């Protein structure tokens, strides 16, 4: 069953989302309802939901900050943003951070239910693809073992699995089973496009794998998730800018490495280096 977390500081809206329909009839379990952003973050970490429906403005931690924390976690969680603000900058930032949908209040019940069911369908499609890829990898491993045994014993290599791979599946030798080419391609893409919003779909297309599977394989290979790697890469690029370009502003550094919110990047930079942007530049002089 798909797990969903709801976060809104207005109780009437929060309870309305939880009770708008019998979510279990749609294969969805509501695992929590938070009245503020910090509680929502705590619930997210404890409950590991697949879908998060969150207000954009909440006490303690705003919806966009919650979305950033979810993206840093590296899981492919679908986030639907609710907002009473038509200001384009909020929608633009939500989209940059990978929100699945952005709904303006007051929200019609049918619109909300449709948005949730749309992302549920996308999650289920990804899970089916992942299951098929796991099946293919299992077959490829067994086929390689059989070919090795037959080669050593002078036998005949086993036949193929029969038929062509299903649409969307990698052909044999094109998946992650074909050496480390997928990882090299992924790292090359991240290094070249570090200043752009992270697109798990693009990385999945490069590797011929599902987004969830790319995240899992990347963490196994690198010992950290994709968001952590990208954050470290952006911090290193920011250090280069601070060392090489005199007079560059903190907000310019943030924008050059892919962050529209300079305050958020300043905190991230300090987390990795122990210095904020201004102090780091002064230290290097």
RATA-V963446 format. One record per pair of residues at least 12 apart in sequence whose ideal C-beta (glycine too) atoms are under 6 Angstrom apart, sorted by the first residue. I is the first residue (numbers start at 1). J is the second residue. Records with the same first field share a line. If there is no record, write none. Layout:
# RATA-V963446
I->J  J
This chain:
# RATA-V963446
1->27  29
2->27  28  50  120
3->29  31  49  50
4->28  30  49  51
5->31  32  43  44  49  52
6->18  33  53
7->34  40  54
8->55
9->35  36  58  59
14->33
18->30  33
20->109
21->113
31->47  49
32->47
36->58  59  60
37->58  60  61  62  66
38->60  61
40->66
41->61  66  69
50->123
51->78  119
52->79
53->80
54->66
55->82
56->81  83  90
63->81
64->93
67->79  97
71->97  227
72->227
74->215  225  226  227
76->211  212
78->100  119
79->99  100
80->100  101  115
81->94  99  102
82->103
83->104
84->105
96->197
100->119
101->115
126->210  212
129->168  210
130->210  212  213
132->169
133->213
136->169
137->177
139->161
140->172  177
143->158
146->158
170->208
174->208
175->208
176->217
182->207
183->221
185->206
186->203
189->206
190->230
194->233  234
195->257  258
198->230
234->257  258
235->269  272
237->257
238->253  257
241->253  256
242->280  281
243->284
250->262  277
253->277
